[in-house]
């Protein structure tokens, strides 16, 4: 089974450098984000996708719809690959990172979740994904989720996961 894990395209909140984990907020792809998704779509247009899995946050479905425009594929919404609940929704990412400094892997704020809690739910999703009897799967998710997924497959430490940079519409292709 081949899985194409992809970060969503650039959004208005990426440009503003704001946290977002609230699916009701108007967070959408920029023109560049749409172009990024188009490029990925062209790269995989000849691959028969069996399913597209997206988070509950609209930017992942928006990205996946562009990528799969030449495909007829079922979409599944998976909350375990939602972006981390930071407790800083609508606030600068830099404020969130500053608040994490004392313990980046265990702190959580304002009913948010810690990196360890996020990692646990992502690993749970990956364990279930192993049981899918499909050939090609598209998964569109978020930067930190992809850091964890990349770490899962490369047996990274938490620090190595955290230090990995994931760009908008970066593709992590994995044979499961």
C-alpha positions in Angstrom: 0.0 0.0 0.0 1.3 3.4 -1.0 0.3 6.5 1.1 0.8 10.1 -0.1 0.9 12.2 3.1 0.6 15.9 2.1 0.5 19.2 4.0 -2.3 21.5 2.9 -1.5 24.4 0.6 -0.6 27.9 2.0 -3.4 29.6 3.8 -4.3 33.2 4.8 -3.4 32.2 8.4 0.0 30.9 7.2 0.7 34.3 5.7 -0.4 36.0 8.9 1.5 33.5 11.0 -1.5 32.7 13.1 -2.6 29.5 14.9 -5.8 27.8 13.9 -7.5 24.7 15.1 -11.1 26.0 14.9 -12.8 24.6 11.8 -15.4 27.4 11.8 -12.8 30.2 11.2 -12.3 31.5 7.7 -9.0 29.8 7.0 -8.6 29.2 3.3 -6.0 28.6 0.6 -4.3 31.6 -0.9 -3.6 31.8 -4.6 -0.2 30.4 -3.9 -1.7 27.6 -1.9 -4.0 26.7 -4.8 -1.0 26.7 -7.1 0.9 24.4 -4.7 -2.0 21.9 -4.7 -2.2 22.1 -8.5 1.5 21.1 -8.8 0.9 18.1 -6.5 -2.2 17.2 -8.5 -0.2 17.1 -11.7 2.5 14.9 -10.2 0.0 12.3 -9.1 -2.6 12.6 -11.8 -1.8 9.1 -13.2 -2.0 7.4 -9.9 -5.3 5.7 -9.2 -6.2 6.9 -5.7 -8.5 4.6 -3.7 -9.4 7.2 -1.0 -8.6 10.7 0.2 -8.4 11.2 3.9 -8.6 14.8 5.3 -8.8 16.4 8.6 -11.8 18.3 9.9 -10.2 21.6 9.0 -11.5 22.9 5.7 -8.0 23.8 4.3 -7.2 20.1 4.0 -10.3 19.3 2.0 -9.8 22.4 -0.2 -6.3 21.2 -1.0 -7.4 17.6 -1.6 -10.2 18.7 -4.0 -7.6 20.5 -6.1 -5.2 17.6 -6.0 -7.8 15.0 -6.9 -9.7 17.0 -9.5 -8.7 14.4 -12.2 -9.8 11.5 -9.9 -13.0 10.0 -8.8 -12.2 9.3 -5.2 -14.1 8.9 -1.9 -13.3 11.4 0.8 -13.1 10.4 4.5 -12.8 13.0 7.3 -10.5 11.9 10.1 -10.3 14.0 13.3 -7.1 12.2 14.5 -5.2 14.1 11.8 -6.5 17.5 12.8 -4.0 20.2 13.5 -3.0 20.4 17.2 -5.3 22.2 19.5 -2.9 24.9 20.7 -5.1 26.9 22.9 -3.8 29.9 20.9 -6.4 29.9 18.0 -6.2 33.2 16.1 -3.0 34.3 18.0 0.5 34.4 16.6 2.4 31.1 16.2 5.4 32.8 17.8 3.4 33.4 21.0 2.5 29.7 21.1 6.1 28.6 20.6 7.3 31.1 23.2 4.8 29.7 25.7 6.0 26.1 25.0 9.7 26.8 25.7 9.7 25.4 29.3 8.6 22.0 28.1 7.7 21.8 24.4 6.5 18.2 24.5 4.2 18.2 27.6 2.8 21.7 28.0 -0.8 22.6 26.9 -2.8 25.7 27.2 -6.5 26.8 27.4 -8.0 23.4 26.8 -5.5 22.6 24.2 -3.4 19.5 23.9 0.3 18.6 24.4 2.6 17.3 21.7 2.5 13.9 23.5 -1.3 13.8 23.3 -1.2 14.9 19.6 1.4 12.2 18.9 -0.7 9.5 20.6 -3.7 10.3 18.4 -1.7 10.4 15.2 0.0 7.1 16.0 -3.5 5.6 16.6 -4.5 6.8 13.2 -1.4 5.3 11.6 -1.9 1.9 13.3 -5.5 1.8 11.9 -4.3 2.9 8.5 -2.1 -0.2 8.4 -5.2 -2.3 8.2 -6.6 -0.6 5.1 -6.6 -3.0 2.2 -6.0 -0.4 -0.5 -3.3 0.4 -3.1 -3.0 4.2 -3.1 -4.2 6.6 -0.3 -4.0 10.4 -0.2 -3.8 11.9 3.2 -4.0 15.7 3.5 -3.2 17.1 6.9 -1.0 19.7 8.7 2.6 20.5 9.4 3.0 19.2 12.9 1.0 16.1 12.1 3.4 15.4 9.2 6.3 16.0 11.5 4.9 13.2 13.7 4.1 10.9 10.8 7.6 11.4 9.3 9.0 10.6 12.8 6.9 7.5 13.0 8.3 6.1 9.8 11.9 7.2 10.5 11.9 6.2 14.2 12.7 9.8 15.2 12.9 11.1 18.7 10.4 13.7 19.8 13.1 16.4 19.3 13.9 15.1 15.8 10.2 15.2 14.9 9.9 18.7 16.3 13.0 19.9 14.3 11.7 18.6 11.0 10.4 21.4 8.7 7.4 20.6 6.6 6.5 23.0 3.8 3.0 23.7 2.4 2.0 20.9 0.0 5.2 18.9 0.8 4.6 15.2 0.0 5.8 12.4 2.1 5.4 9.2 0.1 5.4 6.0 2.1 5.1 2.3 1.3 3.1 0.8 4.2 
